[in-house]
Amino acid sequence: MPPRTVLDARALPSLRERPCAYPDARPADARPPYVYAAGSVHVLGEGERPDDLLRALGGAPISARIPVLAVGSNAYPRQLLDKFADAGLSDDSVPTLRCRVPRAAIAYAGALSGRGYIPVSLRVRPGGHCETWLQWLTVEQLVRISATEGTAYRLAAIPGVVAPALGPGRPTALGWAHESLLDLGDGPFGPGAMDQRALLGEALRAVDPAAAWDGCRLPEAAVAPLRRWLRQHGVANPLPASWRVVERDPAALAAYRSGDA
C-alpha cells in the first residue's frame, strides 16, 4: 500500500477570514474522503473504510458514532479545526465520506451566519437527489457541532441515505434543515446555481449599491441591512413527515445513537 496522504488543516484558509470561500476553500476536485484528527487530514483511498484508520488514531469506531450529513462547511477540514478549537473533546476524529441523499437538494438559507457567509440547508426535492458528504460523529462531537448551528436549523433524521459504512440496516442519517430558504424569484437555489462570492456580491448590491468591499468580507455597515434583505427573501422550508426532527440536547442524541429514540 502506498504511503497515506496526510494534509495539515491549519494550512487551509479559515472561513472566518474568507467567508466568500464557503463552503470549502479547496477546488471541488481536491476534496477527497478523509478522516480528520488533531488538525490533520488523513486521505482515504478508493473504497477504503475508515475503521482501521480510526483504530490507529485512537478514535471511536463507526459503530459508536452517529451518521450526520455535512452539506455545507462542516465537511471542510479547516471548519472542523475551527469549530473544535478549545472544545476539550476527548476524541476529535471525524470520518467524512461521499454519500447520496434521495428526494433532497441543497439550497441557500435565508440567513447570514455570524462568520459573514450565507449558509446552505437541506430541502426536499421530490424525484431528485443530491450528492454530498456524510460524517460520523460521536455524541460529544455532535453536541459541539450543534452549538455552532443557529436555532433556526432543525436536526432531522433523513431516510434512504446511501454511503460507505452505512449498511442497509440503518439507511438513515441526521441532517440540518434551516427553517428559511433564499428565494430571489425563481424558487430556492443552491451553490450549483451561484457560488458564495457571486451571491454575496449580488446581495450587497441589493442593499447598498455604492458599498465598497474587498470581494470576500462584507463591510460591517452592510451586515444588518443584508440580514433584513435575506429575511424579506426567505421562504419556508417545510419538512416531510418522513424527516423526523431529533432534539439537539445530549440525552436525546445519545438515545438516538443507541437506537432508543
Helices and strands as residue ranges (DSSP letters): E 6-8, G 9-11, G 19-21, G 28-30, E 34-37, E 40-43, H 51-57, G 62-64, E 66-70, G 73-75, H 77-84, E 94-108, E 120-137, H 139-148, E 153-158, E 173-178, E 180-182, H 196-207, H 220-232, E 234-236, E 244-245, H 250-258
